[in-house]
Amino acid sequence: MARDSRHSAHPVCRAVAKSRKKTCSAAGAQLWTMSDDEVSKTLLEATRLRAQVEALELKLAAEADRRAVGDKVGATGTASWWGHETRQDRPAAKRRMRLAESLDRHAPTAAALAEGAISIDHAKVITECVDRLPKDLDDDSIPERAEKHLLHEALDLDPRSLAILAKHVLTVVAPEIGEERDARALEREEREARANAWLTMCPDGKGSYRGKFSIPTMQGAMLKKMLVAFAAPKHQAAVKSGEEQVERRPSPERLGDAFCELIERLPAHKLPKLGGLNASIIVLLDFTGLKSDIGRAVLETGEPISASLARRMACEAGLIPAVLGSRSELLDLGRAARLFTGAQRLGMVITQRVCTAVGCDWPAHLCHAHHDDSWFSGGRTDFDRARLLCPRHHARIHDPRFETTIHPDNQVTFHMRT
């Protein structure tokens, strides 16, 4: 006579099935009858329960991997099979599998997670830290001591704070070697962070620029402090006194507004030169728009802004107003305490916009200023005989192997001499 499958199942199978059934029942219950104390205490217990369930899940994942469960059904690996069967994101499933394998090697951390004493994020920080410890340590007990120390600290710290402490755990558990190693590691990290710093930004076509960046800790902290200073309640109350209420904690929107204000207040005369000029934005505004309340202006990049914004910025920032006539001829070029050659350069940026070689779209601010009449042959540095050329075409126009033709539209072409 066959035995009842319910009695032949492994205790873990029965426990998981029973827990799912009870949890499903609890999730459908009405909570309004619970007291405040019951809600708060049960929430904390549910959080610990989640950690325990995740501990069991990862333990099962490690066991499934040992048995090559994925290979048996034709998957490329257990993580891929797991992700497919549970509709997890594949990279996420692989990360969880790596954590499962790591917990399999770190029994104390696995036990703390199974008890609900720490979260899965704590466990990830601890296992990664211990796994990163140098392999050439003379004292074999150091990894064990490091894990024990981090488990103790995890009881009082959130995962982010624990990760900061974990970077220097060797100094705590083995100061005789940790301080020097930590110092070298920190210097290396700073060098790599500066070398790998990046920023991307582009217009979204809807009146905004969007971007992302990665910068070293020091510069990140400096930028954050600057933004918080602009977004702080006292500053906001001072510049926006008409508002009824100012948030005490800067929101992302408030920090975005602070970033704009920081950029507007940067002193252009202290910035590095760009294309022979201070890094000021040039705003083109025709004479009608200058007098009108509803006109529009154009940046040197071709992007439009309202005339009212252009007038406001001209009063507050280092913009150079360039007033154009009806045929876009340059009527007046505002001065911003710069040399005459700088003003000529501004005029070329405004009137030529890009490299004047046919087919080249190299931006004006990265171009060289070239004399159509060679200065060495007595030519004068006149605005109407100057042009912008990118570095490549500037080198070509001086290359005796090429002939240059200036067309009526002021564009130039090059032909190899025969």
C-alpha positions in Angstrom: 0.0 0.0 0.0 1.5 3.4 -1.0 2.2 5.9 1.7 0.5 9.3 1.7 2.8 11.8 -0.2 2.0 14.3 2.5 3.8 12.2 5.1 6.7 11.2 2.8 7.6 14.8 1.9 10.8 16.3 3.3 10.2 18.6 6.3 11.4 21.6 4.3 8.8 20.8 1.6 6.1 20.7 4.2 7.3 23.8 5.9 7.4 25.8 2.7 3.9 24.6 1.6 2.4 25.3 5.0 4.0 28.8 5.2 2.8 29.8 1.8 -0.7 28.7 2.7 -0.7 30.6 6.0 0.9 33.7 4.5 -1.7 33.7 1.7 -4.4 33.6 4.3 -2.9 36.3 6.4 -2.4 38.6 3.4 -6.1 38.4 2.6 -7.2 39.3 6.2 -8.5 42.7 7.2 -6.0 44.7 9.3 -8.3 47.4 10.7 -9.0 45.2 13.8 -5.3 45.2 14.8 -4.1 47.6 17.4 -1.3 50.1 16.6 1.1 48.0 18.7 0.2 44.8 16.9 0.7 46.5 13.5 4.1 47.9 14.3 5.4 44.7 16.0 4.0 42.4 13.2 5.6 44.6 10.5 9.0 44.1 12.2 8.4 40.4 12.5 7.3 40.2 8.8 10.6 41.9 7.8 12.6 39.3 9.8 10.5 36.6 8.3 11.3 37.8 4.8 15.0 37.6 5.7 14.5 34.0 6.9 12.6 33.0 3.8 15.4 34.5 1.6 18.0 32.6 3.6 16.1 29.3 2.9 15.7 30.3 -0.8 19.4 30.9 -1.2 20.3 27.7 0.6 18.0 25.8 -1.8 19.5 27.6 -4.7 23.0 26.6 -3.7 21.8 23.0 -3.3 20.1 23.1 -6.7 23.3 24.3 -8.2 25.4 21.5 -6.6 22.9 19.1 -8.2 23.1 20.9 -11.6 19.3 21.2 -11.8 19.5 23.5 -14.7 21.7 21.2 -16.8 19.2 18.3 -16.3 16.5 20.3 -18.2 18.8 21.7 -20.8 19.3 25.2 -19.4 22.7 26.9 -19.6 23.0 26.8 -15.8 21.0 26.7 -12.6 20.7 30.5 -12.5 19.2 30.7 -16.0 16.8 27.9 -15.2 15.8 29.6 -11.9 15.3 33.0 -13.6 13.2 31.4 -16.4 11.0 29.4 -14.1 10.3 32.2 -11.7 10.3 35.0 -14.3 13.2 36.8 -12.6 15.5 39.1 -14.5 18.4 36.9 -15.6 21.2 39.1 -14.3 19.3 39.4 -11.0 19.0 35.6 -10.8 22.7 35.2 -11.4 23.6 37.8 -8.7 21.4 35.9 -6.3 23.0 32.7 -7.3 26.5 34.2 -6.6 25.2 35.3 -3.2 23.9 31.8 -2.5 27.3 30.3 -3.4 29.0 32.8 -1.1 26.7 32.2 1.8 27.4 28.5 1.4 31.0 29.4 2.3 30.2 31.8 5.1 28.2 29.8 7.7 28.0 32.5 10.4 26.5 35.0 8.0 24.1 32.4 6.6 23.0 31.5 10.1 22.4 35.2 11.1 20.3 35.6 7.9 18.3 32.4 8.7 17.5 33.8 12.2 16.3 37.1 10.7 18.9 39.0 12.6 20.3 40.7 9.4 18.8 41.4 6.0 19.9 40.0 2.7 21.6 43.3 1.8 23.6 43.0 5.0 24.6 39.5 4.0 25.7 40.7 0.6 27.9 43.4 2.1 29.5 41.0 4.6 30.2 38.1 2.2 31.6 40.5 -0.5 33.9 42.1 2.0 35.3 38.9 3.4 35.8 37.5 -0.1 37.7 40.6 -1.1 40.3 40.3 1.7 43.8 39.7 0.4 44.7 36.1 -0.1 48.3 36.5 1.2 47.4 37.2 4.8 49.8 35.5 7.3 47.1 35.0 9.9 44.4 32.6 8.7 42.0 33.7 11.4 41.6 37.3 10.0 38.7 36.5 7.6 36.8 34.8 10.4 37.4 37.7 12.7 36.4 40.2 10.0 33.1 38.3 9.4 32.4 38.2 13.1 33.0 41.9 13.5 30.8 42.9 10.6 28.0 40.6 11.8 28.1 42.4 15.2 28.1 45.9 13.5 25.2 44.8 11.2 22.9 44.7 14.2 23.1 48.5 14.5 23.9 49.7 11.0 22.0 49.9 7.7 23.6 48.1 4.7 25.0 51.4 3.3 26.8 52.3 6.5 28.0 48.8 7.0 29.5 48.9 3.5 31.5 52.0 4.4 32.8 50.3 7.5 33.5 47.1 5.6 36.0 48.9 3.4 38.3 49.4 6.4 37.6 46.2 8.3 41.1 45.0 8.0 42.3 48.1 9.9 40.0 47.1 12.7 40.7 43.4 13.0 44.4 43.5 12.1 45.7 47.1 12.5 49.3 46.0 12.2 48.8 45.3 8.4 45.4 46.9 7.7 46.3 50.6 8.0 49.0 50.4 5.3 46.9 48.3 3.0 43.8 50.5 3.5 45.8 53.6 2.7 47.2 52.1 -0.5 43.8 50.8 -1.5 42.2 54.2 -0.9 44.8 56.0 -3.0 44.3 53.4 -5.8 40.5 53.8 -5.5 40.8 57.6 -5.8 43.1 57.4 -8.8 40.7 55.0 -10.5 37.7 57.1 -9.7 39.3 60.2 -11.2 40.5 58.3 -14.3 37.1 56.8 -14.8 35.0 59.9 -14.1 32.4 60.5 -16.9 29.5 62.7 -17.7 26.9 62.4 -20.5 24.3 65.1 -21.3 22.2 65.9 -24.3 19.1 68.0 -25.1 15.8 66.1 -25.0 14.0 68.4 -27.5 11.5 69.5 -24.8 13.4 72.4 -23.3 15.7 70.4 -21.0 19.0 68.7 -21.0 19.3 65.2 -19.5 22.4 63.4 -18.3 24.2 61.2 -15.9 27.6 61.3 -14.4 30.1 59.5 -12.2 32.7 61.5 -10.2 35.0 60.8 -7.3 33.8 60.9 -3.7 35.5 64.2 -2.9 34.1 66.1 -5.9 30.7 64.5 -5.3 30.7 65.7 -1.7 31.7 69.2 -2.8 29.0 69.4 -5.4 26.4 68.1 -3.0 27.3 70.7 -0.4 27.1 73.5 -3.0 23.7 72.3 -4.1 22.4 72.0 -0.6 23.6 75.5 0.2 21.5 76.8 -2.7 18.5 74.6 -1.7 18.7 75.2 2.0 15.7 76.7 3.7 17.4 80.0 4.6 18.5 80.6 1.0 15.2 79.6 -0.4 13.3 81.9 2.0 15.6 84.7 1.0 15.3 84.4 -2.7 11.7 83.2 -2.7 10.1 85.2 0.1 6.8 85.2 -1.7 6.3 81.5 -1.1 4.1 80.5 1.8 6.2 77.5 2.9 9.7 76.3 2.2 10.6 72.6 2.5 13.1 71.9 5.2 14.6 69.0 3.4 15.6 69.6 -0.3 13.7 67.5 -2.7 15.1 66.3 -6.0 13.3 69.1 -7.7 14.7 71.6 -5.3 18.2 70.3 -5.9 17.7 70.5 -9.6 16.7 74.1 -9.2 19.8 74.6 -7.1 22.0 73.1 -9.8 20.6 75.6 -12.3 21.4 78.5 -9.9 24.9 77.2 -9.3 25.6 77.1 -13.1 24.2 80.6 -13.5 26.5 82.0 -10.7 29.7 80.5 -11.9 32.1 83.4 -12.7 32.9 83.0 -16.4 36.2 85.0 -16.1 37.5 82.3 -13.8 36.8 79.4 -16.1 39.3 78.0 -18.6 39.4 79.5 -22.1 37.4 77.6 -24.7 38.3 78.4 -28.3 40.2 81.5 -27.2 37.2 82.9 -25.3 35.8 82.7 -21.8 33.2 79.9 -21.5 30.3 82.3 -21.8 27.1 81.5 -23.6 26.2 83.7 -26.6 22.6 84.7 -27.0 21.4 86.0 -30.4 18.4 88.4 -30.2 17.0 90.4 -33.1 16.2 94.1 -32.6 12.4 93.4 -32.7 12.7 90.7 -30.0 14.8 93.0 -27.9 11.9 95.4 -27.6 9.1 92.8 -27.6 7.8 91.0 -24.5 6.9 87.9 -26.6 10.0 87.5 -28.8 12.5 84.7 -28.7 16.3 84.4 -28.7 18.6 81.7 -30.0 21.7 80.3 -28.3 24.9 80.0 -30.4 24.1 76.3 -30.6 20.8 77.0 -32.4 18.5 76.2 -29.5 15.8 78.7 -28.8 15.0 80.4 -25.5 12.5 83.1 -24.6 13.5 86.7 -25.0 12.4 87.4 -21.4 14.8 84.7 -20.1 17.6 86.2 -22.3 17.0 89.7 -20.8 16.9 88.3 -17.3 20.1 86.3 -17.7 21.9 89.3 -19.3 21.3 91.2 -16.1 22.5 88.4 -13.8 25.0 86.4 -15.7 28.0 86.7 -18.1 26.0 86.5 -21.3 27.2 88.5 -24.3 24.2 90.1 -26.1 24.5 90.2 -29.9 21.8 92.3 -31.6 21.1 91.4 -35.2 19.4 93.3 -38.0 16.6 92.1 -40.2 19.0 90.3 -42.5 20.9 88.8 -39.6 23.8 91.3 -40.0 25.7 92.0 -36.8 24.6 95.4 -35.5 26.2 95.4 -32.1 28.3 93.0 -30.0 28.2 93.7 -26.3 31.5 93.9 -24.6 32.3 91.8 -21.5 35.7 93.2 -20.5 37.6 91.2 -23.1 40.4 92.0 -25.6 39.5 93.1 -29.2 40.5 89.8 -30.6 38.1 88.1 -28.2 35.3 90.3 -29.6 36.2 89.4 -33.1 36.2 85.7 -32.1 32.7 86.2 -30.7 31.6 87.7 -34.0 32.8 84.7 -35.9 31.1 82.3 -33.6 27.8 84.2 -34.1 28.0 84.5 -37.9 29.7 81.2 -38.8 28.5 78.8 -36.1 30.6 75.9 -37.4 33.8 75.1 -39.4 33.5 76.9 -42.7 34.8 73.9 -44.7 32.0 72.4 -46.8 30.4 69.4 -45.1 32.1 70.0 -41.7 29.9 70.5 -38.6 32.7 71.0 -36.1 31.3 73.4 -33.5 32.5 77.0 -33.5 33.8 77.0 -30.0 36.3 74.2 -30.8 37.5 75.8 -34.1 40.6 77.9 -34.9 40.4 81.4 -36.2 42.1 81.7 -39.6 43.3 84.7 -41.6 42.1 84.5 -45.3 44.9 87.0 -46.0 48.1 85.5 -44.5 49.2 87.6 -41.6 52.8 86.7 -42.4 52.3 88.2 -45.9 51.0 91.5 -44.5 47.4 90.6 -44.1 45.4 92.4 -41.4 43.4 90.8 -38.6 40.1 92.1 -39.9 36.8 90.5 -39.1 35.6 90.3 -42.7 38.7 88.4 -43.7 38.6 85.8 -40.9 37.0 82.4 -40.7 36.6 79.5 -38.4 38.2 76.1 -39.3 38.4 72.9 -37.3 41.9 71.7 -36.4 41.9 69.2 -39.3 40.8 71.8 -42.0 43.0 74.5 -40.5 46.0 72.2 -41.0 44.8 71.5 -44.5 44.4 75.1 -45.5 48.1 75.7 -44.7 49.1 72.5 -46.5 50.8 73.4 -49.8 49.5 70.1 -51.4 46.0 71.5 -51.4 44.3 74.4 -53.3 41.6 76.3 -51.5 38.5 77.8 -53.0 36.3 80.3 -51.2 32.7 80.2 -52.4 30.2 83.1 -52.4 28.5 81.7 -49.3 31.9 81.9 -47.5 32.3 78.1 -47.5 35.7 76.7 -48.5 36.6 73.5 -50.4 40.0 71.8 -50.9 41.5 70.2 -54.0 44.7 68.2 -54.2 47.2 69.9 -56.4 48.1 67.9 -59.5 
